[in-house]
Amino acid sequence: MIKEKYQWYISIITIVLSIILVFTISSFSGKINSKSDKTKTLATVLDKERITDINIDIDESDWQWLMDNASNEEYKSCNVTINGETYYNVGIRPKGNSSLSSVVSSEETDRYSFKIKFDKYVDGQTYNGMESIVLNNMIEDNTYMKEYISYDLYDFMGIAVPEMSYSNIKVNNENWGFYLAIEVIDERYLENNFGTTEGNLYKPETMGMGGGNNAKGGGGNPPAMGNGNPPDMNGGNRNNGMQNPPDVKSGEQNMENQPPMDGESTGGQDNNMAPAGNDMNQEKNNNAGANQGNANKGQMGGPNSNKNVEGADFVYIDDEVSSYSIVRDSAVFKRTTDKDFEKVINMYKNLNDGTNLEEVLDVKEVLKYFAVNTYLVNLDSYSGAMYHNYYLYENNGVCQILPWDLNLSFGGFSGMGANGGNSGSGTSTIINFPIDNPVSGTLENMPLIGKLLEVDEYRELYHSYLKEIADEYFNSGYYAELVDNLDGLIKDYVKEDPTAFCTYEQYEASIPEMITFGEDRTKSILAQLNGEQSSTTYGNIESTINTSALSSKIGGGKAQGEKRSEKVLENNDVQNNNLEMNNYAVNEENDNNVDKKENTNQHNLNNQNQGHPGMEQSASKMKEYLFTGGLFFIVVISVFCVNKFKRRKI
């Protein structure tokens, strides 16, 4: 028998161990709150659950120059205030390619997307560690949600994604528009998602019309595209009530540097970007096919007769670095060498041979990428006719593909009245897009997915990811709840958006259609997985979705909206000397911008957790039950010990 004098010590030890056990269990339970395999290593800067307020303070003539010369994609200096914190002498420029060209061509809007580069003129200046962010203008997205939800789904599947936040943009304190701010993929992104800044990033830009509609049986050929004309946009007033800057004619565009109609071009030398020579070569390559690309835009998916895509399609050519100039010249970092790029060539060779795949590819991550891309019918990507809107990340010889520029997901790149594998309507081809031929051409011309689907084990794994998305993201109720919560977060801002591409009524009408898309696409996915529908050609699942309500333009249609921009800069009292200090030393207070102020006007996303459906809810409840039970156990032990102690004292 244990002596009574030791019982008190044993009781104390029991209490301490109980407390440790409770908090250990709680900590373990918390780990399954996030579905992502990747743990973020840095503090969040762009909070996706809040609205970010951004004011761009810029000389009026500089702003007008940007509007009149947007296709140049050249920077002007400005001061940017984000949630009350001001950053001085920051670079800003319009950005984009097809989206930029559409706005340039329109006489009714100047609602460009923008890139903000904090260290363009001040070395080392960042926004809480971010060197650059982009402000995406929601073009062809009446829902304001396509890109947000697309990134959220990639994150759900554990794919590395940039940070993002809805943002209310003002220019010289006048409302300009409601945008989506997104972190630029660079070293901070790598550190945050992969725990390292090592490796090499590439962002190929090509106007090559890859693929082809010549596959037997139609397969995953894309629906017929529009005539290639830019949408009849509605939005910002072209002149904004301002005088033109000196020597700039109203509406005159410098078309020599017209960007290609694909992903974002480098558009100027950044501190951490590839050398200027590479940038110039890339721009030259991109522009070389621009006119041909526009001429053939109505034939997306046709044979790649315009120009060689030089590795952007992951097709092995030979061992010469020069044979892959479009990819090589797109290196994001200056440090990347030809020796580094030989690892990418080695990947191309093994991929096309179907050998040593797991030594050169992160196969699981690649299959997850394509599972999401296929589910959302995003053909404005590697899977489409232009092999673009992706980043290639190589580290230690192992490569993976990363998503970018997702505003045309949810079938936004597809046309109406398709005659590919199914002669049904555009709605039918979007909803019934085949999961095992998820490209706009042939799988032979897209080896990154084609070669993987040739392996039974990989195809089954890919199918399991599609099933996971169907069960846990869509059928769990999470997706519908997310759409509802986002609507609650942004609708007041959308209603007051002065340069919107659509009316508020059209925004409202698009929300139920987003829900219907999720329901009907999930039915098709599950039917294909179960063998009830073909997985290599278009099926015949019926859908009531009105796809035209989702976008300002689908399949060559004109913009839906009739809203016109207010003259957001017509106030002639704008101060023209607001940037007098731009060429002087930056105020030392900017060095302390690490702690971002909380904006009291920001809104919480209504009860929307950062985690994901089913698993997170059950994990949260389990954590609560375990914690409560643990506390109850500690109380019981404590009472027992106190009583024993009292009896011993008596």
N, C-alpha and C positions, 0 to 999 in steps of 0.2 A: 504493500500500500504506500502511495506517495505521502510523504509527510505533509502535514497541514501548512507548514511554513513555506513550502514551495508552491502551494496552490495559487497564491496571489501572483507570483511571477508567471506561472503558466497561463493565468487568465489574461494578464497584460499582453503576453506574446500572442495569445489567440486573437485578441482584439486587433493588434497590429497586422497580423497575417490576414485577417478577414478584410480589413480596409484595403490592403494591397491587392487581394484577390478581386474585390469588387471593381477597383479602378483598372486592373489589368483586363478584366472581362469587358468593361466599358470601352477601353481603348481598342481592343480587338474587334468589338462590334462596330466601332466607328470606321474601321478600315474597309468594310464592304459597302459603305455609303456611296462611294464613287465606283462606277463601273469601269472607268478607265484604268488600264494597266500602268499608266504613266502618272507619277506624282509630280505636280508642279513644284519647282524648287525655289521660285521667286515670288515675292508678294504681288498680288493682283494689282494692275494699274488701270486697265479698262474693265470696269465692273459690268458684266452683262445683265445684271439685275437692276441697274439704275440708269437713269438718263444723264449723260455727260453734257454739260453746258460749255460750248466753245464760242469765243468771240475772236474774230480775225480783225485786227486793227491795221489798216493798210492805206497808203496814200491812194486817193481816188483815181488818179491817173494811172497808177500801177495796176490797180484792180481792172480798170477798163482795158488796159493793154493785155492783161491775161485773158480777158473775155474775147478780145478781137484777134488774138494770136494764140489761141488755145492749142492748136495743132503743133505749135513749136515745142510745147511741153518744157518751157524754160521757167526758171524760178524768179520770183520777185521777193523782196524782203518785207516782212510784216512783224507785228507783235501778236502773240497768240495767248489768250487768257483761257485757261481750262479750270473750271470749277473754282474760280477766284484766284488762281495762281497764274501770274503773267510770265511769259518767256519772250525775251527780246531778240530782235534780229533773227527771226526764223525764216526759212525758205518755204515758199508755197508755189505750187504749179498745178494746172489741170493735169489729169492723168486718164489713162484708159486707151482703148484702141477702137473696137467696134462701138463701144458706148460713147467714146469721145467723138468719133467720126459722125455718129448720128446726131449729136448735139451741135457739132460744128456745121453740119449740113442743114440744120433746122433754122428757120427764120423766126421761130416762136419761143425758143427757150435757150437759156445759157446756164442751165443747171448742170454744170460739169461735176464729175468726181474730182477730188483733189488729193495731192500728196503733200504732207507737211513734214519737212525735214528740219529737226531742231538744231542739228550741228552743221547746217549748210554754210553758215557764215561765222559761227562761233564754235571753235574746236572744243569737243568734249561736252557740249551742251546736250542734255537729254531731257525727256519728259519722264521723270522717275525711272530712268534706265532705258527707255525706248528712244532710239535715235530718230525713228520716223513712224508716222501713222498714215493711213489712207482714210479718206472720207468718201464712202461709196454712195452714189446718188439715188439708188433704188430704181434705176431705169428698168422698164419692162417688168415691174413688180408692183401690181396694185395692192398686194397684201402687206408690203413692207416687211415680210417675214421669210421669204425664200432663203436668202443667204444665211440669216440668223439660225433658222431651224436646220439647215444643211450642216453648218458647222457644229451645231449641238448634237446632231446624229453622229457625225464623225467622232466627236468627243465621247459620246456614249459607247462607241465601239472601240475606244482606246487609241484612236488615231490622233497624233499630235496636231493641234489646231492653234491658230493665233488667238490672242485675246480680242474681245470685241465689246462694243457698247453702243447702244442707240445714242445719237448725239443731236442736240438742238443747236444749229449753226446760226450765228449772227455775223454780219459783216459791218464793221464800224457801228456796232450796237443796234443795227437794224436786222430784223428777222430775215434770214436767207432761205433756210430749208431744214428739213428733218432727214438726217443721214444715218448711216451705220459706220462708226469708226472702227477700224481694224488695225491691229498690230502688223507691221511689215515683218516678213520672215527674214531674220538675220541672226547674228550671233546670240542676242538675248533670247530669241525664240528657241534656238538650239539648247542653250543652257537651261531654260525653263522647262523644256519638254524632254530632253535627253540627258540632262545633267552634265553636258560637256559642250564646249564650243569647237571641238575638233571636227574634222571632216570637211566636205565640200558640198556646196549647194549650186544647183544649176536651174535656170528658168528658161527653157527653150521658147523661142518666138518664131513661128513660121506661118506663112500663108499657104503652105502646101495643101492641096485638096486631096488628102489621103483617102485610103479605103477603096471604095468602089462599089457600085451597085450591081456588079456582075456575078456575085456569088449565086450559085444554084439554089433555087428555092427561096430566094429573097432574103432569108435569114434576118439579121438585125439591121437591114437597110433602113435608113431614116425616112420619115415621112417627107413628102415633097416640100421643098422650101419655097419661100416667097421669091419675089423678083429681085431681091437684093437692095431695093431702095430703102433708105433710112425711114424709120417710122415717122408718121405725121405727129411729131411730138407736140405736147402742150406744156407750157411752163413759163420759165423766166422770160421777161421782155428783153429783147436783144440789146437795146441801148441803155436800159435802166435809167433813162432820163438824164444821162450824164454827157458831158462834152467828150469828144474823142481826144486822146492824148496827142501830143505833137507828132506830125509826120506819120500818123496812122489813119488810114482811111476807114470809114465805117464799114464793117462787114467784110473787109478785105482779109483774106487768109493767106498765110505763107504755106503753100501746098508742097513745097520741096521736101519738107520734113513730115509730111502726112504719115502718121503711124499706121502700122498694119492692123488689120481687123482681127486681132486676137488678144493675147494677154498684154499686160502693161510692159511697155518698152522701158529701157533704162533711162532714157531722156535726161541726160546730163550726168556728170561724174560725181558720184557720192564718195564720201571719205573712205568708206569700207567696201566700195564696189570694185569691180574689175577695172584695170587700167583704161585710160581714155581710148587707146587704140582699139581695144576689144569692144568698147561701147560703140565706137564708130563703125566697126566692122559689122556688129550685130544690127545696128540701125540700117546700114547699107543692105544687108541681107534681107531684113524685114521689108524694107521699102521696095526692094526689087520685085517682089511678087504682089505688091499691094494692088496695082491696077488690074493685073490678071485675076487676083482674088476677087475683086469687086465684080469683074465682068462675068465671073463664073459662080457668083454667090447663089444664083438660082439653081445650081447643080451640085450642092453640097453632097459629099459622099461619092462623087465621080472619081475616076482614076486620077492619080496624082501626076497629071501631065504638065502642070505649070512649073514646078521646081522641085528639086530634091529636098526632102525634109531633113536630110543629113543627121540622122540619129534620133530626132525627136520622136520617131515612131518606135524606137528601140530595135530596129532592124540592123543586124550586123552587116557591115559593108566590107571592111578589111581592117588591118591593124594600124593604119595611118591616122594620126590625130586630125590631119587636115580634112579627112573624109567626113568628119563630124563637126564641121565648123559652127553650125547653128547652135549645137549643144555646147561645144567647148567655149565659144565666145559669149555664152550666156552665164558664165561663172559669176556668182554673186560676190565672192571674195577675191581681193587682189592676190592673196597668197597662193591661190590655186595654180598649179603648174601643169605642163603637158604630162609630166611623170604621174601626177595625181590622176589626170584624166585617163591614163592608160588602164586604170582600175575600172573605169566605166566601160571602156572598150572590152575589157575582159568579161565584164558582166554581159554585154551585148552578145558576145560570142558564145558564152555558155548558155545563155537564155535561148538563143536561136538553135543551138545544138540540143537543147533539152538535157544538159549535163550539169552536175554539181550545182543545182539550182539554189540549194539552201546555203551554199558557200558564198554566193554572190548576190543573193536577194534575201531580204527579210520577208519570206513567203507569207507568213501569217498576216503581217501588216499590209502587204500588197493585196491579199485576198479580202481583207476587211475594207480596204479602200474601194475596191471594185464592188463589194456587196452594197455599200452605201451609195456609190455612184449609180449603180444599176437600179437600186430601189427608187431613187429619186429621178431617174430618167434624165441624167445630166449629160447631154451630148456636147455641151460646150466645154470639152475637156479632152483628155487623152483619148477617150472612147469615141470622140466625134471626128469630124472630117479634117480638123486642123491640128490635131495632136498638141494641144496647148492648155493653158490654165492649170499647170501643175508645177511643182518643184521636184527635182530629183536630188535626193540626199544620199551621199556616199560617205561612209566612215569605215575605215579599215577594210575596204574592198567590198563591203556589204551595202547594197543599195535599197532604197524604198522610195515610193512616190507619195507626195504630200499634196493635199487639196488647196486650191486657190481660186478665187473669183467664181462664186457659186450663184450669182443672181439669176442665171437661166436654168437652174435646176427645176424640178417639178414639171418637166416636159417643156420648159420655156424655149428650148432651142428647136423643138419639133414643129413641123408644119401641119396644116389641116389637109384633109382629103388625101391621105397617104395612099400609095399603091405599092408599098413594099411587100412584106410577107403576108400582109392582110389588106384586103381592099376596103376595109371599113373606114370610118371617119377618123379625123385626127384625134379625137377623144379616145377612140378605141385603140389606136396604135400607141398612144401614150400609156394608157392603163395596162395594155397587154404587151408592153415591151418585153422581149424574150430575155430570160435570165442567163441562158447558156450561149447566147449569141449577142451579147450586150454592147454592140459596136455599130457604127454607122457604115462600116464597110465589111471587110472580111477578117476573120480571126487570124488568118495567115499574115495579113498586113499589120496586125497589132499583137505582136508576140508577147507583150507583157501580160496580157490576159489570155491570149490564145494558147500559148505554150503551157501555162499553168493548168488550164482547163483540160488539156490532153492527159493529165495525170489524175487517175481516179481518186486518189487520196486527197489531192488538192481540190478537186471539184466537189467532193463530199464536204470538205471543210468549208469551202465557199458557200455551199448550200446551207450548212449549219449556221453560218453567220446571217444569211438571209432569214432563216427561220427565227433566229434570235431577235432580229430587228422586228419581225412581224409580231412575235409573241410579247416581247418585253417593252418595245417602244410604241408600237401602234395599238395592238389589241389590249394592252394593259390599261389603256385610258390615259396614259401619260401624254401622248401626242395631242389629243383633243384638249386636255387640261392646259398644256403649254400654249396652244393657239389662243385659248380663252384668256389666259393670264397675260400673254403678250398684248392682246387686244386691249386689256385693261390698262396696261402700262403705257401704250403709245397712242391710243386713239385721239386723245385731246391734242397731242402734238401734230398728228396727221391732219386733224380738222383745221388747224391753224397754219399748215405748211403753205407758205406763199408761192412756192415754185413747183408744187407737186405735179407729177406727170398724169395724175388722175384726180377725179373729184372725190370728195369725202364719201359721197353716196356709192361710188364705185369701190372704194376701199371697204365700206360696210358690206357690200354685196359679195366681195371676194372671200370674206372670212368663212362662211359656210362651205364654200367651194374647196377651201383648203382642207376642211374636215372630210369632205366627200372624197377628195383625192386620196387621203390616207386610207380611208375605208376600202375604196375600190381597188387601189393599187395593191393593198394587202390581200384582198381576195384573189387577185390574179397571181401574185407571188406564191401564195399557198397552193393554189390550183396547179401551178407549174411544178412546184416541189412534190406534190402528191401524184403527179402524172395525169391529172384530169385535163390539163391543157398542155399544149406543146411548149417546150422551153427553148426551142431554137427558132421558131417562127411565131408570128403574132397569133394569139388566141382570140377568143370571141366573148370574153367576159363583158357583159353590158354595163354601161356606166351612165349615170345621169349628170355627171359633172359638166359644168359650163366652163371649159378651159379658157375661153376668151375673157372670162371675168377675172382670171388670175393675173393677167398681163395686159400691159398697154398695147402690145403687139405680139400676136402669135401667127406664125406662118404668113408673114407679109401683110397682115392686117394693119389698119391705121390705129393710131393711139385712140384710146377710148375717151380720154378726158377732154373737157372743154374749158378747163380752168386756165386762166392766164395769170402770169406773175404780176404781182404788185411791183411798182418801181421802188425796189427795196433800198436803192441808194440815191433817191431823188432829193434827199435832204442836202441842200447846198451849204449847210453849215458844217459839213464834215471838215474836221481840222486837217489841213494839208501838211502841218509840221509835226504830225504825231510820231514820225520816225527820225527826228533830228539826231537822236543818240545812237542810231544804228551803226555808225562807223566808229564809235568810241567803245571803250571798255564796257562790258556788260556789268550791270549792277551786281555787286557781290551777293546781294540777297538771293540771286538766282541759283547760287551754288547750294542753297539749302532747300531746293525744291523736292527733296526726297519724300518729305511727308506731305502728301496731297491733302488739301482741306476737304472736309465733307461738305457737300452742297446741300443746304437745308431744303432746297426746292426739289431735290431729286426724289423719285418715287421708288418704293420697293416693289419688286415684281410680286404680285399678290400671292403670298404663301407658296411661291414656287421655290423648291429646294434646288440646290446646285446638282444634286444627285439625280437618279433616274428611277423609273417606275418599279413597282413590285418589290425588287430587292431592297431598294433604299427604304421604302415605307416599312417593310417587315423588319429590316435591320434596325430602324429607328425605334420601332415598338419593342423589339427584343432588348435593345439597349436600355430602354426605359424600364422594362419589367425586371431585368437583371439588376439594374441600379437600385430600384425600389426594394427588391427582395434582399439585396445585399445590405442596404441600410437597416432593414427590419432585423436581419440576422445580427448585425452589430449591436443594435439596441437590446435584443434579447440577451446576448452574451454579456453586455455591460451591466444590465440589471441583475443577472445571475451573479456576476463577480462582486457587485456592490453588496448584495445580500450576504454572500459568503464572507466578505470582509467585515460586515457589521456583526455577524454571528461570532466571528473569531475574536473581535474586540470585546464583545459582551462576555 
